[in-house]
Amino acid sequence: MTLLSSDWQRACLASLVLLALALLLVFKFHHGFEEGIGWYLVLLPGGILASIVTDSLLKGFPYGESVVFDVLLIGFNFAWYFVISYAVLKAFRSALKIKNRFFGPGDP
């Protein structure tokens, strides 16, 4: 039995796993203040864009700001991890095609 799925489905699954791991590392493990900011910026780079968009959307409305920010944070970071995962999958597939063209499918 083979598992047939397209690249975008595999990238979607990979980005969900990566996003879950990043959220777990940033929000569940306790770090120092400076170290926590570093982990946040490295693992969740969509937080910068989410804060800018949230501030521009809700200038006069302080209510619901955290909900909008959380949704944008998850959405932007999912898109970030999806683009990275999809690019890696496409690069791997093209490298595999080049290898198969020159060396054949059975050679290491």
Kinemage of the C-alpha trace (Angstrom):
@kinemage 1
@onewidth
@group {chain A} dominant
@subgroup {mainchain}
@vectorlist {calphas} color= white
{ca met a 1} P 0.000 0.000 0.000
{ca thr a 2} L 1.432 3.346 -1.004
{ca leu a 3} L 0.600 6.710 0.440
{ca leu a 4} L -0.026 9.057 -2.467
{ca ser a 5} L -0.262 12.718 -1.643
{ca ser a 6} L 0.692 15.878 -3.397
{ca asp a 7} L 3.492 18.217 -2.396
{ca trp a 8} L 1.146 20.827 -0.965
{ca gln a 9} L -0.484 18.222 1.287
{ca arg a 10} L 2.889 17.071 2.566
{ca ala a 11} L 3.977 20.698 3.039
{ca cys a 12} L 0.754 21.414 4.915
{ca leu a 13} L 1.350 18.484 7.264
{ca ala a 14} L 4.989 19.463 7.770
{ca ser a 15} L 4.059 23.081 8.478
{ca leu a 16} L 1.439 22.012 11.022
{ca val a 17} L 4.014 19.867 12.824
{ca leu a 18} L 6.663 22.606 12.700
{ca leu a 19} L 4.198 25.239 13.917
{ca ala a 20} L 3.053 23.015 16.785
{ca leu a 21} L 6.656 22.380 17.814
{ca ala a 22} L 7.510 26.078 17.616
{ca leu a 23} L 4.468 27.077 19.695
{ca leu a 24} L 5.309 24.375 22.224
{ca leu a 25} L 8.923 25.494 22.514
{ca val a 26} L 8.101 29.183 22.806
{ca phe a 27} L 5.069 29.140 25.086
{ca lys a 28} L 5.337 25.956 27.190
{ca phe a 29} L 9.032 25.816 28.089
{ca his a 30} L 10.138 28.530 30.465
{ca his a 31} L 13.109 30.590 29.346
{ca gly a 32} L 14.729 33.717 30.670
{ca phe a 33} L 13.386 37.031 29.410
{ca glu a 34} L 16.048 37.733 26.792
{ca glu a 35} L 16.272 34.096 25.774
{ca gly a 36} L 12.491 33.896 25.420
{ca ile a 37} L 12.472 36.901 23.085
{ca gly a 38} L 15.191 35.296 20.999
{ca trp a 39} L 13.301 32.022 20.689
{ca tyr a 40} L 10.109 33.908 19.858
{ca leu a 41} L 11.718 35.884 17.034
{ca val a 42} L 13.556 32.880 15.598
{ca leu a 43} L 10.750 30.315 15.746
{ca leu a 44} L 7.751 32.594 15.189
{ca pro a 45} L 8.828 35.338 12.767
{ca gly a 46} L 5.215 36.008 11.789
{ca gly a 47} L 4.722 37.619 15.196
{ca ile a 48} L 6.320 40.831 13.949
{ca leu a 49} L 3.931 41.074 11.009
{ca ala a 50} L 0.993 39.998 13.179
{ca ser a 51} L 1.654 42.803 15.666
{ca ile a 52} L 1.929 45.402 12.879
{ca val a 53} L -1.333 44.259 11.254
{ca thr a 54} L -3.135 44.040 14.596
{ca asp a 55} L -2.069 47.558 15.544
{ca ser a 56} L -3.172 48.946 12.188
{ca leu a 57} L -6.531 47.125 12.225
{ca leu a 58} L -7.502 47.857 15.816
{ca lys a 59} L -6.243 51.368 16.488
{ca gly a 60} L -9.190 52.445 18.616
{ca phe a 61} L -10.505 49.067 19.714
{ca pro a 62} L -8.540 47.518 22.584
{ca tyr a 63} L -11.110 44.719 22.986
{ca gly a 64} L -10.384 41.539 21.117
{ca glu a 65} L -6.835 42.560 20.304
{ca ser a 66} L -5.332 39.372 21.710
{ca val a 67} L -7.745 37.168 19.733
{ca val a 68} L -6.942 38.941 16.476
{ca phe a 69} L -3.244 38.840 17.274
{ca asp a 70} L -3.348 35.110 18.097
{ca val a 71} L -5.191 34.274 14.878
{ca leu a 72} L -2.782 36.357 12.808
{ca leu a 73} L 0.218 34.910 14.647
{ca ile a 74} L -0.829 31.346 13.874
{ca gly a 75} L -1.861 32.214 10.311
{ca phe a 76} L 1.310 34.071 9.352
{ca asn a 77} L 3.592 31.495 10.919
{ca phe a 78} L 1.688 28.653 9.268
{ca ala a 79} L 2.156 30.416 5.923
{ca trp a 80} L 5.869 30.912 6.714
{ca tyr a 81} L 6.418 27.245 7.546
{ca phe a 82} L 4.283 26.169 4.563
{ca val a 83} L 6.418 28.168 2.117
{ca ile a 84} L 9.622 26.770 3.609
{ca ser a 85} L 8.326 23.176 3.604
{ca tyr a 86} L 6.991 23.447 0.064
{ca ala a 87} L 10.285 24.902 -1.211
{ca val a 88} L 12.260 22.115 0.459
{ca leu a 89} L 9.967 19.455 -1.022
{ca lys a 90} L 10.221 20.953 -4.508
{ca ala a 91} L 14.024 21.218 -4.232
{ca phe a 92} L 14.233 17.595 -3.096
{ca arg a 93} L 12.018 16.436 -5.962
{ca ser a 94} L 14.033 18.344 -8.556
{ca ala a 95} L 17.326 17.030 -7.124
{ca leu a 96} L 15.900 13.508 -7.263
{ca lys a 97} L 14.863 13.990 -10.897
{ca ile a 98} L 18.338 15.243 -11.800
{ca lys a 99} L 19.922 12.289 -10.008
{ca asn a 100} L 17.619 9.827 -11.772
{ca arg a 101} L 18.334 11.414 -15.139
{ca phe a 102} L 22.092 11.053 -14.810
{ca phe a 103} L 22.490 7.917 -12.701
{ca gly a 104} L 19.268 5.996 -13.174
{ca pro a 105} L 16.608 5.294 -10.573
{ca gly a 106} L 18.324 2.311 -8.946
{ca asp a 107} L 21.840 3.661 -8.419
{ca pro a 108} L 22.819 5.245 -5.076
